[in-house]
Amino acid sequence: MLDAAVVGGGPGGLFLARLLMLRGTARQVTVHERNAPDATFGFGVVFSDRTMSAFERADPDTHRRIVEASVAWTDMELRYGGRSLRYGGYGFTAIARKTLLAILQEQAAEAGAELHFEDPADALELTSAHDVVVAADGVNSATRNALADRFGTLARPGAGKYVWFGTRAPFEVVTFPFVQTAFGAFAAHAYPYGEGLHTFIVETDETTWRAAGLETSTDRSAAPGVSDTYAQELMEQVFAEQLQGHPLLVNNSKWANFLHVSNRSWSHRNLVLLGDAAHTAHFSVGSGTKMAMEDAIGLAAELASRGAQEPVEGALHRYEARRRPETERTQRWALPSMRWWETFGSRMDRDPDRFGFHFLTRTSAIGLAGLRRRHPERIAAAEEAYAHEAPRTAAPVPGGHALGAPLRLGGTLLRNRLVVVAADRAERQIRACEAYSVAGSSLVLADWRRPVGAGESDAWRAALERVSFDGTVLGVVLRALDTAAADRAEAVGFPVVEVVLDDIGHYSEAETAEHELLERKFLGSLPSGAALIAGLGCPETGAYENDCLVERALGAAEAGACALHLRAPGTGLAHALEHADRIRTATGLPVVLACTDGWALETPAGRAEQRHALLHTALVAGRIDAVSGWPLAGSGR
């Protein structure tokens, strides 16, 4: 049996202490908590039905006590644009954090664990006196920070601002109100957690936060335990309609940036990280306390299965191997959710149904088929709003796919959202363009990045006229700074011109600035009558790891581009969609996304089915506006 020490008396550490004693894995567990037993910050804690089932399997008695002190609901509500949109079928349980801690303290003590409060123990010093030491000391873990190199810690603050309040204003289910103000947009996460109390988390972007004077009030309330009363009063005004005359309640309430934490390793010798010390996931997916308590279940199970002669390090490695896939999956969902909340203000001009659809699809947790099963009316309303916002034409939407809707690029109307780039020698290129026109593409782009003879203008004018009879627009693709090709394209009279901007990743900072200036001048010199598309390469890095693509997209918009074509060879579709969504949000311009790996519009199967659904979802949500690349006929690869 083990002698274990836990640094941090939060839910994860307390639950672990109980499980170790309850299962007879440890002869002694000592919990060291720096605060008093009744000192806690925050308001309510939310668990999903799946998490509650895990608690029940691990410890039925503690699960029963949590259920008895909790509030449960199955719906969530989005309030936006004067409407309230309900989405059901989720299943949540919420409990006051203070109540949860009291239950877990009593349960741990009842099982025989020793609880030491107001005891700021040093986990590193404890390692020599105990068989295993668990650092459950939170997102700002002193233990983890002291061994950051050993653990391979990566801690990245998010760009948005948030603050936790409570309120007695009535909210039956988790509710997300969005409010536009003179400063910018604010949004809240409000949910009941017991005794007529509700959590009320407010989020906004940094620009709005500064414009509202919240930077100054944040500085004034920096001391531990001090709440930002200016923010309290201002948010009561902003959300007056939602609060119905009720005040906001404070408890160390101050603005902060969410800290995304990951670690290359969770253990060092007999010291192991648990909960937020090891990993964090944005509160918009309700996973902080959940992951900590599920970590406790996993760690307790691996320590219990340890052989009599096996070093404790083996069990710690198995714990990490068991829990890491689940926590990393949650983090993969949480990151795009966090980015969504950081940028929601830029989407506040959208139709409520499509805004709600964008919200629902901000993570990959539930696919299109699952959403249609859960919310058939809401998804249908979003698709109807998408079709209604498209320019009016008589063309039907094939198979109901969003690609069938018309699209306007500048002054050019496209009958659908299928775009094809034809690259070959001129005589074959013309035949290919005409074939794609007959097949149903709305925009065919002839790739002129290879040399095109000056004497071929008449043939291209004739092709331009022929494809127009099929309802197709014929355009051209040029390299940036290729003035000769630009002159020939102007002579032909192409209504759409795409300029593919160069890859500048290998340039120096000075060379990059000079080249971007030349590209903008080139874009600005093109015929004003043509719809100008800027072609951009999709970086292999994450959409939020640097701002280079956004800066280039904004530069192209300033130079006169009316659309962006995100070319993404070699990158996954989900990765490319994140980049597309970011540049569309930043610029407000339509985005055409390259999709060359094969997909299908009708009777999709296998890999194509996933692409079929992802593209439809991205179009209806407004992450992209068209797709380049020809679909496979009826089945996947």
C-alpha positions, 0 to 999 in steps of 0.5 A, spaced: 500 500 500 502 506 498 503 513 502 500 518 497 500 526 498 496 530 494 498 538 493 491 541 491 484 540 495 480 542 489 475 537 486 480 532 482 485 532 488 479 530 493 476 525 489 483 522 488 484 522 495 477 518 496 478 513 491 485 511 493 483 510 500 476 507 498 479 502 494 485 500 499 490 502 494 493 507 499 494 506 507 495 514 507 493 520 503 495 527 505 491 532 502 495 539 502 490 545 501 493 552 501 486 555 502 481 555 508 476 549 507 470 554 505 474 559 501 473 558 493 472 562 487 467 561 482 460 559 482 457 553 478 460 547 475 457 543 470 458 536 468 455 532 462 451 526 462 457 522 460 461 524 466 456 523 471 456 516 469 463 515 469 462 518 477 457 513 478 461 507 476 467 509 480 464 511 486 456 511 487 455 514 493 459 520 491 455 520 485 449 520 489 450 526 493 452 530 487 446 528 484 442 530 490 445 537 490 445 539 483 440 542 478 439 538 471 437 540 464 437 538 457 437 544 453 441 550 451 438 557 449 442 562 444 439 569 445 441 573 439 438 578 434 432 579 438 430 571 438 431 565 442 433 559 439 433 553 443 437 546 442 435 540 446 438 533 447 444 535 451 444 533 458 447 537 463 448 537 471 450 543 475 452 544 482 455 550 486 463 549 486 462 550 494 457 545 495 461 540 490 468 541 494 464 540 501 461 534 499 468 531 496 472 534 503 467 530 507 467 524 502 475 524 502 475 524 510 470 519 511 474 514 507 480 516 511 484 521 507 487 527 512 486 534 509 490 539 511 488 546 510 491 553 509 497 548 508 501 551 502 506 545 501 511 544 496 510 538 492 518 537 490 519 537 498 514 531 499 517 527 494 522 524 498 517 522 504 512 519 500 511 513 495 507 518 490 506 525 490 500 528 486 500 536 483 493 538 483 495 545 484 491 548 478 492 552 472 498 556 475 501 550 478 507 552 482 509 545 481 509 544 474 512 551 473 518 549 477 519 543 473 517 546 466 523 543 462 522 536 465 514 536 463 515 540 457 510 545 459 506 549 453 502 555 456 499 560 451 494 565 453 488 566 449 486 572 446 479 573 449 477 576 455 472 573 460 470 574 467 466 570 472 459 573 476 453 570 479 446 572 479 439 570 481 436 572 475 432 566 472 435 562 467 432 555 466 437 552 462 444 554 459 443 560 456 448 564 451 445 572 450 449 576 445 449 584 446 452 589 441 454 596 445 457 602 443 464 599 445 463 592 441 460 586 442 459 582 449 456 575 450 455 571 456 454 564 459 449 563 464 446 557 467 443 555 474 446 551 479 442 551 485 438 555 490 436 560 485 443 561 483 446 562 476 453 562 474 454 568 469 460 568 465 462 574 460 466 574 454 469 579 449 475 581 445 480 585 447 479 591 443 472 592 446 474 591 453 479 596 452 474 601 449 469 600 455 475 602 460 476 595 463 483 595 462 483 600 468 478 597 472 482 590 471 489 593 474 485 596 480 482 589 482 489 585 481 489 583 488 487 576 490 480 576 492 478 583 490 473 584 485 472 588 479 466 593 481 466 597 475 466 591 470 460 588 475 456 595 474 457 596 467 455 588 465 449 589 469 447 595 464 449 591 458 445 585 460 440 589 463 434 585 459 437 578 461 438 580 468 431 583 469 433 587 475 437 582 478 444 584 480 451 581 478 454 577 484 462 577 485 467 573 488 474 574 486 471 577 479 476 580 475 477 580 467 482 574 465 485 571 459 484 563 458 490 559 459 491 553 454 496 548 458 499 542 455 505 538 457 509 533 453 510 529 460 505 528 466 510 525 471 517 526 473 519 520 477 514 519 483 511 526 482 505 526 477 500 532 474 493 532 475 487 536 472 489 543 470 496 542 472 497 537 466 492 540 461 486 545 460 480 546 456 476 552 455 470 553 459 465 553 453 466 546 453 465 545 460 471 541 461 476 543 467 473 540 473 470 534 469 477 532 466 480 533 473 475 528 476 476 523 470 484 524 471 482 522 478 479 516 476 484 514 471 490 515 476 486 511 482 485 505 477 492 505 475 495 505 482 490 500 484 493 495 478 500 496 480 504 490 481 507 489 488 514 489 486 512 494 480 515 501 481 510 507 482 513 510 475 510 505 471 503 506 474 504 513 472 506 512 465 500 508 464 495 513 467 498 518 462 497 513 456 490 512 459 488 519 459 492 523 454 488 521 448 481 523 451 484 530 454 487 531 447 481 530 444 477 535 449 483 540 447 482 539 440 474 541 441 476 546 446 481 550 442 476 552 436 471 553 441 475 558 445 477 561 438 469 562 436 468 566 443 474 570 441 471 572 435 464 572 435 463 579 435 465 579 428 459 575 426 454 579 430 451 581 423 449 574 421 442 571 420 440 568 427 439 561 424 446 561 421 449 565 427 446 559 431 449 554 426 456 557 426 456 556 434 453 549 434 459 547 429 464 551 432 467 544 434 468 537 431 464 534 437 458 532 433 457 532 425 452 534 421 448 527 421 448 528 428 446 535 429 440 533 424 437 528 428 438 532 435 435 539 431 432 538 425 428 544 425 434 548 427 438 545 422 433 546 416 432 553 418 439 555 418 439 552 411 433 556 409 436 562 411 442 560 407 438 559 401 434 566 402 441 570 403 443 567 396 442 571 390 435 570 387 436 565 381 431 560 378 437 555 378 435 549 383 440 546 388 442 539 386 441 534 392 439 540 397 447 541 397 449 548 399 454 548 393 448 549 389 446 556 391 448 562 387 453 567 389 455 574 387 463 575 387 463 583 386 459 584 380 459 577 377 453 572 379 455 565 379 449 560 378 452 555 384 458 555 388 462 550 384 469 553 381 474 549 377 481 551 375 483 548 368 491 548 367 494 545 361 496 548 354 492 553 351 488 549 346 487 543 351 485 548 356 480 551 352 476 544 351 477 543 358 474 549 360 468 548 356 467 541 358 467 543 365 462 549 363 457 543 360 458 539 366 455 544 371 461 549 374 459 556 375 466 559 374 472 556 370 478 559 371 484 558 366 490 557 369 495 562 365 501 561 370 504 558 364 506 562 358 500 563 354 501 566 347 500 573 345 496 570 339 491 566 342 486 572 345 481 571 339 480 563 341 479 565 348 474 571 346 470 565 343 471 560 348 468 566 353 462 567 349 461 559 348 461 558 355 456 563 357 451 560 353 451 554 359 451 559 364 458 559 366 463 564 367 470 564 365 476 567 368 483 567 368 489 565 374 495 569 373 501 570 377 503 576 381 507 581 378 506 578 371 504 584 367 504 581 360 499 576 362 495 581 365 495 585 359 493 579 355 487 577 360 485 585 359 485 584 352 480 578 352 476 581 357 475 576 362 470 578 367 474 574 373 481 575 374 485 571 380 492 573 382 496 568 386 500 571 391 507 568 392 509 564 397 514 569 401 516 564 407 523 564 405 523 572 404 527 576 409 522 581 413 525 587 409 524 583 402 517 581 405 515 588 406 517 590 399 514 584 395 507 585 399 507 592 396 509 590 389 503 585 389 498 590 392 500 595 386 499 590 381 492 588 384 490 595 384 493 596 377 488 590 374 482 592 370 476 595 375 471 592 371 473 584 373 472 581 379 478 580 383 480 574 387 486 573 391 489 566 391 493 565 398 497 558 400 494 555 406 500 555 411 501 548 415 501 551 421 495 552 425 490 558 424 492 562 430 499 560 430 501 566 426 497 572 423 501 572 416 495 569 412 490 574 415 495 580 414 496 578 407 488 577 406 487 584 409 492 587 404 489 583 398 482 586 400 485 593 401 488 593 394 481 591 391 480 584 391 473 582 392 474 574 394 479 570 396 481 563 394 485 559 399 489 554 396 491 548 400 494 542 397 497 537 402 493 540 408 487 536 411 480 539 410 479 541 417 485 544 417 484 548 411 477 550 414 480 553 420 484 558 416 478 559 411 474 561 417 479 566 420 480 570 414 473 570 412 472 573 419 477 578 418 476 580 411 468 579 410 470 577 403 467 571 400 472 565 401 473 559 395 476 553 398 480 548 394 478 541 395 482 537 390 482 530 394 475 527 392 468 528 395 461 527 392 455 531 392 450 525 391 450 518 395 456 520 398 460 514 402 466 513 406 471 518 405 467 522 401 461 522 405 465 526 411 467 531 406 460 532 403 458 534 410 464 538 412 463 542 405 455 543 406 456 545 414 462 550 412 457 553 407 451 554 411 455 556 417 459 561 413 466 559 414 467 559 406 463 561 400 465 556 394 469 550 393 474 549 387 475 542 385 471 537 381 466 532 385 467 525 384 460 522 381 456 519 386 461 515 391 468 516 395 475 514 393 
